[in-house]
Amino acid sequence: MEKVISVKLARDCDAIQIPAGNPVVLTAGTPVDVIQTLGGNYTVQAMGSLIRISSKDADALGLEASTGSEPGTVPVAAPTGPLEESAVWGVLKSCYDPEIPVNIVDLGLIYDLHLEPAASGLSNVSVKMTLTAPGCGMGATIAGDAQQKILDLPGVADASVEIVWDPPWHQSMITAAGREKLGLDD
């Protein structure tokens, strides 16, 4: 469990209400409790709600922007050849549901990952993922984070992240590492 940090926002910042996914603006001076700092974003409790603040607004929290690199993720090096699938898996391991302190790979949310050569010599990447609940309004935000992190990889021409619902997600899809982090060991 991360240590909770209580601060007052230094400036106005855009945010997203969890789990609805609604955009909100938090104003300067708003008291917030930072409860999760994984994947380069911040989950805070403010005004009776959970809210996600992007790393670009870390200064509003009085923090330095996180790189999104967490223990267990694969470091991304400059390419020495074609894009490696392991690099894509590595950046996906730096993506988190803002309510759950386990990355989307270890949660078992990634159903398919495919690399295809692009005409430019780079790679097109397609990912199929799901969410822990069909009604989660954060789906587009989580998928967008994953897509942007893939696009930032050297050697990527284009990336798509599609949310799918078949098969339905269930807890048995969580990896051993994810189960351990959540205290779900059998």
N, C-alpha and C positions, 0 to 999 in steps of 0.2 A: 504494500500500500504506500502510495506517495504521501509525502508530508503536505498538508494543506497550508497554503500561503494566503493570508488575507491582505488585500491592498485596496486602495481607492484608485480608480482609473485616472491617469494623468491627462487624458484627452478623450474626446469622442472617438468611438470606433465602431465599425460595422461588425456584426456578429450573426450567428445563426442559432435559433432556438431549437433545443433538443427535446424530444425526438421529432417534432413536427417539421423541422427544416425551414421554418419561417425566418426571413431576414429581419433583424432588429438593429437599432442603433443604441449603443450604450453611451451615456453622456459622461463627460468628465466629472469626477467626484463620486461616481457610483461605487459603493463598496462591493467587492467581489471576493469570493473564496476560490482560489485556483486549486482544483482537485485532481487534474490530470494534465500532464505535459508530454504526451507521447506523440510521435509522428510529426513533430514540427508544429503542432497546433495545441491550443489550450482549452480545456474544458473547465468552465467556471460555474459557480453557483451565484446567481444574482437575482434579486427581485423575485425570489421564490421559484426560480426556474433553473434548469441546466442550460448553459449557453456555450457555444463553441466560438472561440476567437482565433483567427488565423495568425500564423507566425509573423506576418507582415505588421501586425499590430502589437507585437510583444512589448514595444516601448510604452504603450499605454498602460501595461501591467507593471512597468518598471523592470522588465526582464530583457535579456538579450535574445534575439531570435534564435530558435533552435534549428539545427540542421536537419532534424528528422531522423538522424542516425541513432538507432537504439541498439542496445546489446543484442547480439544474435542476428543482426542484419548483415548482409554481404556488402562489403565496401565496393564502391563502383570505381574502377580504374579506367584510365584512358584506353580506348580499344586498340588492340594490336592486330585485329582481324575482324571477322564477322561478329555481330552481336551475339553474345552468349545468353542462352535461356536463363542461366543462373543469375545473371545481372538483373533480369526482369524480376525473377523471384525475390532477389535481394531488395529491390525497391518496393515491391509489394509488401514485404515484411516490415516496411517503415510506415505503412498505412494502418490507421486504427479507427475503429468505431469509437466515437467520443464518449460513449457510456461504458465501454468495456476495455480493461487494460491489457488486451491481447490483440496482436496484429491480425489482419484479415486472412493471412495465410494459415496461421495456427488456429484461427477460429473455424477453418474449413469452409470459408466463403468463396474461395477461388475454385471454380469447377473446370475451367479449361484455359490454357494459355497456348497461343500459336504464333510462331514467327514465320514470316514469308518475305522473301527477297523483294525489294522495291526496284524499280527501273533505275533509280539513282545509285544503286549499289548498297544503300542502307537497308534497314529492315522495317517492315510493317508488323506491328504487334496487335493481336486481338486477344482480349480476355473476356471470359464469361464468368460472372460472379453472382452471388446471391446475397441476401441479407438474413439476419437472424429472425426477422419478422416482416411479413409482407406489408404491414401498415407503416413501416418506419419511413418518416419523411426525410431522413438523412441519407437515403440511398443515392440520390444524385450527387450529393456533396462528397460522400465516400468514393463513389465511382470517379468523380471529377478529380479528387486528390490522386487516386491511383493513376488515372490517365495522364495527369500533368507530370507526375514523378517518372512515368515511363517515357514520356516525350522529352524529358530532361536528360535521359540517358544518351551518351554518345553512340552514334550508329543507328538511331531510330528516326525513320522518315515520318511515320504516322503511327498513332495508337488509338484503339477503340476499346472501351470497356462497356460491356453490355450487362445489364442486370437481368437475370433469368430466375425462374421460380421452380424449375423442374430439374432434378428432384428437389422436393422441399427440404430445407435445412433442418437438422436436428443436432442435439448435443453430441451424438456419437461421431460427428464429423470433426470435432475438435481434436487436434493433435495431442500427443502425450505432453509436449511442452506447454501447450495452451491449457490442458487440463490441470497440470501442476500449478501454473500461474493462478488459475481460478480456484484452486483447492478442490478440484473435482476428482482427485485420484481415487481409483477404484479400491 
